[in-house]
Amino acid sequence: MTSVFGLAPEARGVPVVPVVVIEEAADAVPLARALVAGGLPLIEVTLRTPAALDAVRAVAAEVPEAVVGAGTVVSAAGVAEAVGAGARFLVSPGWTDRLLGAMRESGVPFLPGVSTASEVVTLLERGVRDMKFFPAEAAGGVPYLKSLAGPLPQARFCPTGGVSLASAPAYLALPNVGCVGGTWMLPPDALAARDWARIEALARGAAALRAPAGAPVSLRER
């Protein structure tokens, strides 16, 4: 089992993973540099736009301080494309046995998405302990994850979806949360204006959040 926080020394203990939607591939490198400078080297580039794979490729090649991964991975083909572009970890909003198999065979760490106790138990049966909880706020938020900690203490989560600067500390205080994913350090107006200094400042605020006391979420590699 390989922890995404162990992929690079500067990534250990980082409490927040920026979830990035890239519209222009040319913005990927300066954006990644701003996030790294702000203390957030783990960067999830979502595969939601035509520019996403080129963005992953550019960050992997030009920003060695970043640990770039691919999010919104929903197919075996997407797994292959993301890894081929240089993604060092994979995140999915949900999972199927076929997708799970492809992520396992990819050779890079991954977080499959869950939103119910049954999905968590099913993944535990398949040997997966580390998961994305999505959509976090809509699926029950902090109270729901807290209720899972008792009967399913072996599961660890990265809550994503509606998490904000205000709500992140409550998630990070839970014993079964290793990190959170968020977009609040990437306001659309700052992205449109290419205001990298503002994004760096917001990233610094996110990086200053208290890291969880327990073991970090591990992105499982089989």
C-alpha positions in Angstrom: 0.0 0.0 0.0 1.5 3.3 -1.1 0.4 6.6 0.4 0.0 9.5 -2.0 1.6 11.6 0.8 4.8 9.5 0.4 5.1 10.1 -3.3 7.1 13.3 -2.6 8.6 14.5 0.7 6.9 17.9 0.5 3.5 16.2 0.1 3.5 14.5 3.4 0.8 15.6 5.8 -0.9 18.0 3.3 -4.5 18.3 4.5 -6.1 19.6 1.3 -6.1 18.4 -2.3 -7.1 21.2 -4.8 -9.6 19.9 -7.3 -8.8 21.6 -10.5 -10.9 22.1 -13.7 -8.6 23.3 -16.5 -10.2 25.1 -19.5 -6.9 26.1 -21.1 -3.9 23.8 -21.0 -1.6 26.8 -21.0 -2.8 27.7 -17.6 -1.9 24.4 -16.0 1.8 25.1 -15.3 1.4 28.6 -13.7 -1.6 27.4 -11.7 0.3 24.3 -10.4 3.3 26.5 -9.5 1.0 28.8 -7.5 -0.6 25.9 -5.6 2.8 24.4 -4.9 4.2 27.8 -3.7 1.1 28.1 -1.4 1.9 24.7 0.2 -0.5 22.4 -1.8 1.6 20.1 -3.9 -1.0 17.4 -4.3 -3.1 18.5 -7.3 -6.1 16.7 -8.8 -6.8 17.7 -12.4 -10.4 16.5 -13.2 -11.0 14.9 -16.6 -13.9 17.1 -17.3 -12.6 19.2 -20.2 -10.7 18.6 -23.4 -7.7 20.3 -22.0 -7.4 18.1 -18.9 -5.0 15.4 -20.2 -2.7 18.0 -21.7 -2.8 19.8 -18.4 -1.7 16.7 -16.5 1.0 16.1 -19.1 2.3 19.7 -18.8 2.4 19.7 -15.0 4.0 16.3 -14.8 6.8 17.5 -17.2 7.3 21.1 -16.0 6.4 21.2 -12.3 8.4 18.5 -10.6 7.5 19.8 -7.1 3.9 18.9 -7.8 2.3 15.5 -7.4 -0.3 15.7 -10.1 -3.2 13.2 -10.3 -6.3 12.8 -12.4 -9.9 13.0 -11.0 -13.3 12.2 -12.5 -11.8 9.0 -13.8 -14.9 6.9 -14.8 -13.6 4.3 -17.2 -10.8 1.9 -17.9 -9.9 3.9 -20.9 -9.7 7.0 -18.7 -7.4 5.2 -16.4 -5.0 4.4 -19.2 -5.2 7.9 -20.7 -4.5 9.5 -17.3 -1.6 7.3 -16.4 -0.2 7.7 -19.9 -0.3 11.5 -19.5 1.7 11.3 -16.3 -0.9 11.1 -13.5 0.6 9.9 -10.3 -2.7 9.1 -8.6 -6.3 8.5 -9.7 -9.6 9.6 -8.1 -13.1 8.5 -9.2 -16.5 9.8 -8.2 -17.8 6.3 -7.9 -16.7 2.8 -9.0 -17.6 -0.4 -10.7 -15.7 -3.7 -10.6 -14.3 -3.0 -14.0 -13.1 0.5 -13.1 -11.7 -0.8 -9.8 -9.8 -3.5 -11.7 -8.3 -1.0 -14.1 -7.2 1.3 -11.3 -5.5 -1.6 -9.5 -3.8 -2.7 -12.7 -2.6 0.8 -13.5 0.2 0.6 -10.9 -0.6 4.0 -9.4 -2.4 4.8 -6.2 -6.1 5.5 -6.4 -9.2 6.6 -4.4 -12.5 5.1 -5.5 -15.6 7.2 -4.7 -18.3 6.1 -2.2 -21.4 7.8 -0.7 -23.1 4.9 1.3 -22.2 2.5 4.0 -22.9 -0.4 1.6 -20.4 0.8 -0.9 -17.8 1.2 1.9 -18.4 -2.4 3.1 -18.2 -3.7 -0.5 -14.8 -2.0 -1.1 -13.5 -3.3 2.2 -14.4 -6.8 1.1 -12.3 -6.1 -2.0 -9.4 -5.1 0.1 -9.7 -1.3 -0.4 -9.5 0.8 2.7 -8.9 4.3 1.3 -11.8 6.1 -0.5 -13.1 9.4 -1.7 -16.4 10.4 0.0 -18.4 12.1 -2.7 -20.4 14.3 -2.9 -19.5 15.0 0.7 -21.9 17.7 1.8 -24.9 16.3 -0.2 -24.2 12.8 1.1 -24.4 13.7 4.8 -21.2 15.5 5.5 -19.4 15.4 8.8 -22.2 13.7 10.8 -22.4 10.9 8.2 -18.6 10.2 8.3 -18.6 10.4 12.0 -21.3 7.7 12.2 -19.2 5.4 10.0 -16.2 5.7 12.2 -17.6 3.4 14.8 -18.7 0.3 12.8 -16.1 0.8 10.0 -13.0 2.2 11.6 -10.7 0.6 9.0 -12.0 2.8 6.3 -10.3 6.2 5.6 -11.8 9.0 3.5 -11.0 12.1 1.5 -14.3 14.0 1.5 -14.8 16.1 -1.6 -17.8 18.0 -2.9 -19.1 21.1 -1.2 -16.2 21.2 1.3 -15.2 24.8 2.1 -12.6 26.6 4.1 -15.1 26.9 6.9 -16.2 23.2 6.9 -12.8 21.6 6.2 -11.5 21.7 9.9 -14.5 19.7 11.1 -13.8 17.0 8.5 -10.1 17.0 9.3 -10.9 16.5 13.0 -12.6 13.1 12.3 -10.5 10.0 13.0 -11.4 8.5 9.6 -10.5 11.4 7.4 -7.0 11.8 6.0 -7.5 14.8 3.8 -10.2 16.8 2.1 -10.6 17.8 -1.6 -11.8 21.3 -2.4 -12.0 24.1 -4.9 -12.3 27.2 -2.6 -8.7 28.2 -3.3 -9.6 28.3 -7.0 -12.3 31.0 -7.4 -13.5 31.3 -11.0 -12.8 35.0 -11.2 -9.1 34.4 -10.1 -8.7 31.7 -12.7 -10.3 33.8 -15.4 -8.0 36.7 -14.5 -5.0 34.4 -14.2 -4.4 35.9 -10.8 -1.8 33.4 -9.6 -0.8 35.5 -6.7 -4.3 35.4 -5.2 -4.5 31.6 -5.8 -1.2 31.2 -4.0 -2.5 33.2 -1.1 -5.7 31.1 -0.9 -3.7 27.9 -1.2 -1.5 29.0 1.7 -4.6 29.5 3.9 -5.8 26.0 3.0 -2.4 24.5 3.7 -2.4 26.0 7.2 -5.5 24.0 8.2 -4.7 21.5 10.9 -3.6 18.2 9.4 -5.4 15.1 10.7 -3.9 13.5 13.8 -4.3 9.9 12.5 -2.6 8.2 9.6 -3.1 9.9 6.2 -5.3 8.5 3.6 -3.3 6.0 1.4 -4.0 5.8 -2.3 -3.9 2.1 -2.8 -1.5 0.5 -5.2 -1.9 -3.2 -6.0 
